[in-house]
Amino acid sequence: MSPLPRTPQQRDRRFARVRRLTRTLFLGSGVLSGVLVGYVASNAKPVVTIPVPTAAPTTTAPTTTAPSDESSGGASATTTPYTAPTTVPVTTTTVCTTTPSGHTTCY
């Protein structure tokens, strides 16, 4: 005995079920991978962090005294010499990260 041939309606229903199943699997895997990427990204930490100390800039404020306005006896005002401010090079903190594959990134 040979199997009964399918009608076009039966064939269309079967294809519709297969399309629905593949669409569900595709959308489900896309949503699942998006959730997984979000989870991994939120828990990611750098492998190695190397802090570099910074030097704080120091400057010297100029010290001068203004002449006093004395009109009573002609006393002269004393003035200290001007001291120019000194500048120190400013360094910034550099943080380097290394991946397990050996790639180092400093920023």
C-alpha positions in Angstrom: 0.0 0.0 0.0 1.3 3.4 -0.9 0.7 6.4 1.4 -2.1 8.7 0.6 -1.1 11.8 -1.2 -1.3 15.1 0.8 -3.7 17.8 -0.2 -2.3 21.3 -0.9 -4.0 22.5 2.3 -2.1 19.9 4.4 1.1 20.8 2.7 0.6 24.5 3.3 -0.2 23.9 7.0 2.9 21.9 7.5 5.1 24.6 5.8 3.4 27.2 8.0 4.3 25.2 11.2 7.9 24.8 10.0 8.1 28.6 9.3 6.6 29.5 12.7 9.1 27.1 14.4 12.1 28.5 12.6 11.0 32.1 13.2 10.6 31.4 16.9 14.0 29.8 17.2 15.7 32.7 15.3 14.0 35.4 17.4 14.6 33.5 20.6 18.3 33.0 19.9 18.7 36.7 19.0 17.0 37.8 22.2 19.1 35.3 24.2 22.4 36.4 22.6 21.5 40.1 23.3 20.8 39.3 27.0 24.1 37.4 27.2 26.1 40.2 25.7 24.5 42.7 28.0 25.3 40.5 31.0 28.9 39.9 30.0 29.5 43.6 29.2 28.1 44.7 32.6 30.4 42.3 34.5 33.5 42.9 32.4 36.6 44.1 34.3 40.1 45.0 33.0 42.6 42.1 33.4 45.5 44.2 34.7 45.4 47.8 35.9 48.7 49.6 36.5 48.3 53.0 38.2 51.0 55.6 37.6 51.4 58.2 40.3 51.0 61.8 39.3 53.0 64.8 40.4 50.9 67.7 41.6 51.9 71.0 40.0 53.4 73.5 42.5 53.8 77.2 41.9 55.1 80.0 44.0 52.9 83.0 44.4 54.6 86.3 43.7 55.4 88.3 46.8 55.4 92.1 46.5 54.3 94.8 48.8 52.8 98.0 47.4 54.3 101.3 48.5 52.4 102.9 51.3 50.9 106.3 50.7 52.3 108.3 53.4 51.9 112.0 53.0 53.0 113.0 56.4 56.7 112.7 56.5 58.0 111.4 53.2 59.0 108.0 54.5 59.8 105.7 51.7 58.0 102.4 51.2 59.9 99.1 51.1 59.4 96.7 48.2 60.5 93.1 48.1 61.8 91.8 44.9 59.4 90.0 42.5 59.7 86.2 42.5 58.6 84.6 39.3 56.4 81.5 39.7 58.1 78.3 39.0 56.4 75.7 36.9 56.6 72.0 37.3 55.7 69.6 34.5 52.3 68.0 35.1 51.9 64.3 34.5 48.6 62.5 34.1 47.6 59.1 35.3 48.1 56.3 32.8 46.1 53.1 33.1 47.1 50.1 31.1 45.0 47.0 30.6 46.2 43.7 29.2 43.9 41.1 27.6 44.5 37.3 28.0 45.8 37.2 24.4 48.6 39.6 25.4 47.3 42.9 23.8 48.1 45.9 26.1 46.1 49.1 25.9 47.1 52.2 27.8 44.8 55.2 28.2 
